[in-house]
């Protein structure tokens, strides 16, 4: 039977783990067996740079934390060697993407399950997350989709102007400049009678 001090330390570790998971939008549970120290060091460095907290944790401690959080579906995955990657930023894709890419290169390294926005997801869902583009790429795609119709309109207007005038070198801005000149001439003509 463990003594009171060890029991208190374990309770504190579980409480700390529960807090980390509660404050995280996503995490991934992996089986890390079969990787060497050099690969593990590279993986940890990459995860740390992406704002992901990665640690080897005893299955018993994860089980207690999962039970407290209502993540009972994780229980079936808590066997063998386990490590947990928890996102410390709002990036829900980073843990899945980094660990998914790593698993492709290391056959013994497997994704067991994960959690996303307070719910447990299976390995297939984690792989779907891993295949999504990064946040920066998604933002660029959205911005491009906003600009695309405007670009097409400008190209179409330019083509219409060139076709109408028979001048293939003319631009839309050339059409607008001459239109401003007659307005100025009309204003001068209106002022002239007032001077008489």
C-alpha positions as CSV (number, residue, x, y, z in Angstrom):
1,X,0.0,0.0,0.0
2,X,1.5,3.4,-1.0
3,X,2.2,5.8,1.8
4,X,0.3,9.1,2.3
5,X,3.0,11.2,0.8
6,X,3.1,9.2,-2.5
7,X,-0.7,9.2,-2.7
8,X,-0.8,13.0,-2.3
9,X,1.9,13.4,-5.0
10,X,-0.2,11.3,-7.4
11,X,-3.4,13.2,-6.6
12,X,-1.5,16.5,-7.3
13,X,-0.2,15.0,-10.6
14,X,-3.8,14.0,-11.6
15,X,-5.1,17.4,-10.6
16,X,-2.4,19.1,-12.7
17,X,-3.2,16.9,-15.7
18,X,-6.9,17.6,-15.4
19,X,-6.2,21.3,-15.4
20,X,-4.0,21.1,-18.5
21,X,-6.5,19.1,-20.4
22,X,-9.4,21.4,-19.4
23,X,-7.4,24.5,-20.6
24,X,-6.5,22.8,-23.9
25,X,-8.5,22.8,-27.1
26,X,-6.9,19.5,-28.3
27,X,-4.6,16.7,-27.4
28,X,-3.3,13.4,-28.8
29,X,-2.6,10.1,-27.0
30,X,0.2,8.0,-28.6
31,X,2.0,4.7,-28.1
32,X,5.7,5.8,-28.3
33,X,7.4,2.5,-28.2
34,X,10.3,1.8,-30.5
35,X,11.7,5.3,-31.0
36,X,15.2,6.1,-30.2
37,X,16.4,9.0,-28.0
38,X,17.5,11.2,-31.0
39,X,14.1,10.9,-32.7
40,X,12.4,11.5,-29.4
41,X,14.5,14.7,-28.8
42,X,13.7,16.0,-32.3
43,X,10.0,15.3,-31.8
44,X,9.9,17.0,-28.4
45,X,11.7,20.1,-29.8
46,X,9.2,20.3,-32.7
47,X,6.2,20.0,-30.4
48,X,7.6,22.6,-27.9
49,X,8.1,25.1,-30.8
50,X,4.5,24.6,-31.8
51,X,3.2,25.2,-28.3
52,X,2.4,21.6,-27.5
53,X,3.2,20.1,-24.0
54,X,4.3,16.4,-24.6
55,X,5.0,14.0,-21.8
56,X,5.2,10.3,-21.0
57,X,2.5,9.7,-18.4
58,X,1.5,6.5,-16.6
59,X,-1.8,5.0,-17.8
60,X,-3.2,5.0,-14.3
61,X,-2.8,8.7,-13.9
62,X,-4.3,9.4,-17.4
63,X,-7.2,7.1,-16.5
64,X,-8.0,9.0,-13.2
65,X,-7.8,12.3,-15.1
66,X,-9.9,11.0,-17.9
67,X,-12.5,9.8,-15.5
68,X,-12.7,13.1,-13.8
69,X,-13.1,14.9,-17.1
70,X,-15.8,12.4,-18.4
71,X,-13.4,11.1,-21.1
72,X,-14.3,7.5,-20.4
73,X,-13.8,6.5,-24.0
74,X,-10.0,7.0,-23.5
75,X,-10.0,4.0,-21.0
76,X,-9.8,1.4,-23.8
77,X,-6.6,3.0,-25.2
78,X,-4.8,3.2,-21.9
79,X,-2.5,0.1,-22.2
80,X,1.1,-0.3,-23.2
81,X,3.3,2.8,-23.4
82,X,1.5,6.1,-23.4
83,X,2.5,9.7,-24.0
84,X,0.1,12.7,-24.1
85,X,0.5,15.8,-26.3
86,X,-1.6,18.7,-25.2
87,X,-1.9,21.9,-27.1
88,X,-1.1,25.0,-24.9
89,X,-2.3,27.4,-27.6
90,X,-5.5,27.8,-29.6
91,X,-4.0,25.7,-32.4
92,X,-6.1,22.4,-32.5
93,X,-4.2,21.0,-35.4
94,X,-0.6,21.2,-34.2
95,X,-0.5,18.1,-32.0
96,X,-2.2,15.9,-34.5
97,X,-0.2,17.2,-37.5
98,X,3.2,16.8,-35.8
99,X,2.5,13.4,-34.3
100,X,0.7,12.2,-37.4
101,X,3.7,13.1,-39.6
102,X,6.0,11.5,-37.1
103,X,3.9,8.3,-37.0
104,X,4.2,8.0,-40.8
105,X,8.0,7.8,-40.5
106,X,8.1,5.5,-37.5
107,X,6.1,2.3,-37.7
108,X,6.1,1.5,-34.0
109,X,4.9,5.0,-33.1
110,X,1.1,5.0,-33.2
111,X,-1.7,7.3,-32.5
112,X,-4.2,5.8,-30.0
113,X,-6.8,8.5,-29.7
114,X,-7.2,12.2,-28.8
115,X,-9.5,14.9,-27.6
116,X,-11.0,17.9,-29.3
117,X,-13.0,20.7,-27.7
118,X,-13.9,18.6,-24.6
119,X,-14.8,15.3,-26.4
120,X,-12.8,12.2,-27.1
121,X,-12.0,11.4,-30.7
122,X,-10.6,8.2,-32.2
123,X,-7.4,7.7,-34.1
124,X,-9.2,8.2,-37.5
125,X,-10.4,11.6,-36.4
126,X,-6.9,12.6,-35.2
127,X,-5.6,11.5,-38.6
128,X,-8.2,13.8,-40.3
129,X,-7.0,16.7,-38.2
130,X,-3.4,15.9,-39.1
131,X,-4.2,16.1,-42.8
132,X,-5.8,19.5,-42.5
133,X,-3.7,22.5,-43.6
134,X,-2.2,24.7,-40.9
135,X,-4.0,27.8,-39.6
136,X,-1.8,30.1,-41.7
137,X,-2.6,28.2,-44.9
138,X,-6.4,28.2,-44.1
139,X,-6.3,32.0,-43.5
140,X,-4.4,32.5,-46.8
141,X,-7.0,30.4,-48.7
142,X,-9.9,32.4,-47.2
143,X,-8.3,35.7,-48.1
144,X,-7.7,34.5,-51.6
145,X,-11.3,33.4,-51.9
146,X,-12.4,36.9,-50.9
147,X,-10.1,38.6,-53.4
148,X,-10.7,36.2,-56.3
149,X,-14.1,37.7,-57.4
150,X,-12.7,41.2,-57.3
151,X,-9.7,40.2,-59.4
152,X,-12.1,38.5,-61.9
153,X,-14.3,41.6,-62.1
154,X,-11.2,43.8,-62.8
155,X,-10.0,41.4,-65.5
156,X,-13.5,41.3,-67.1
157,X,-13.9,45.1,-67.1
158,X,-10.5,45.5,-68.6
159,X,-11.4,43.0,-71.4
160,X,-14.7,44.7,-72.1
161,X,-13.0,48.1,-72.4
162,X,-10.3,46.8,-74.8
163,X,-12.8,45.0,-76.9
164,X,-15.2,48.0,-77.1
165,X,-12.5,50.5,-78.2
166,X,-10.6,48.1,-80.3
167,X,-7.5,49.1,-78.4
168,X,-6.1,46.1,-76.7
169,X,-3.5,48.1,-74.9
170,X,-6.0,50.4,-73.1
171,X,-6.8,50.0,-69.4
172,X,-9.9,50.7,-67.4
173,X,-8.1,53.7,-65.7
174,X,-7.6,55.3,-69.2
175,X,-11.3,55.3,-69.7
176,X,-12.1,57.0,-66.4
177,X,-9.5,59.8,-66.9
178,X,-11.1,61.3,-70.1
179,X,-14.5,61.2,-68.4
180,X,-13.3,63.6,-65.8
181,X,-12.2,66.2,-68.4
182,X,-15.7,67.0,-69.8
183,X,-17.0,67.5,-66.3
184,X,-14.4,70.2,-65.7
185,X,-15.1,71.8,-69.1
186,X,-18.9,71.9,-68.3
187,X,-18.1,73.6,-65.0
188,X,-16.0,76.2,-66.8
189,X,-18.8,76.8,-69.3
190,X,-21.3,77.4,-66.4
191,X,-19.1,79.9,-64.7
192,X,-18.5,81.9,-67.9
193,X,-22.1,83.4,-68.2
194,X,-21.9,84.4,-64.5
195,X,-19.0,86.6,-65.3
196,X,-20.9,88.6,-67.9
